[in-house]
């Protein structure tokens, strides 16, 4: 599994790939009136990304992300995504400590 990180507008995207296929996408979205939130998207039909859930955390925290994501994407994928966030968190200007 690999995680690719990208920025666009007020979002940081962490795309988890299993080989060439997208396994899931974790998004940090800071565009909602100052209320930043994490969103998890799962592959849908026809190449769509369907939002499965959203959660607001005061700051990027690997432990909280793992606990929230594990029931959704499984423990291994949750650990992989949380490790990627710990290694390269969203730009600090997008979230509040």
N, C-alpha and C positions, 0 to 999 in steps of 0.2 A: 504494500500500500504506500502511496505517496500523497503528499498534500501540497497543492499549489496555492499560493496566496497572491491576491491582486487587490488593487484599490480602484475605486471609481466613485466620484461624487462624495457622498457621505458614508460609503459602504466599504467594508473590508470583507472579502470573500475567501474562504478556505475550502477548496475543492478537494475532496478525498477521492482518489482514484484507486481502483483495484485493477491493475493492468491498464488497459486503454479505457475501460468503462468507468463512468462517474458513479461512485457508490453513494455519496451524499454531499451536500454543500452546507457549510456553516457560515452564516452572514452576521457581521456586526453592523447594525444599521443605526447611525447617529442622526438620521434626518427627521425624526418624529418629534418636533417641537422641543428639542433638548432632552427628550426621554430616549436614550439609547437602549437598544434591545438586541439580543441575540436571536437569530431565527435559524431553524434547521429545515432544510429542504431535501426531499427524497425524490429520486427519479420517478416520473410519471409516464403515462402512455405517450408515445410519439415524441419522446425526447424532451418533454416538459419537466419542469421542476415544481413539485407541489409542496407548499409550505405545510409542515407537520405540526410545528409549534413555535412559540416565541417566549422568551423569558428575559426580564430586565435584571441585570446585576450592576452594582455600583461601579465595578471595575472588572477588567478581564481577570479571571481567576480559574486556573486549571482544575482545581479540585471541585469547585461548584459546577463547572461545565461538564466534567466527567459524570458527576452524580445526576445531572439533568439529562445528559445525552445517552447514558448507558441503556436505559429502558427503551429508548427510541431506536438507536442504531447498533446496540450491542457494546459490550465492554471493550473489545479490541479497537473498534472504530472510535469510540468515545475517547479512549486513551490517546489514540493517534491524533485526533483533532485537538484535544486539550494540550498535548505536547507541542503541537504546531503553534497554538496561541501563546503558550508560555515562551516559546523560542522567538516568536515575532508577533507581539501583540499589536492590536490596532493602534493607529496614531493616537498619542495621548490627548491631543486636542479634541478628539472625538468622544472622549468619555470623561467623567468626573470622578475623582478619587473620593 
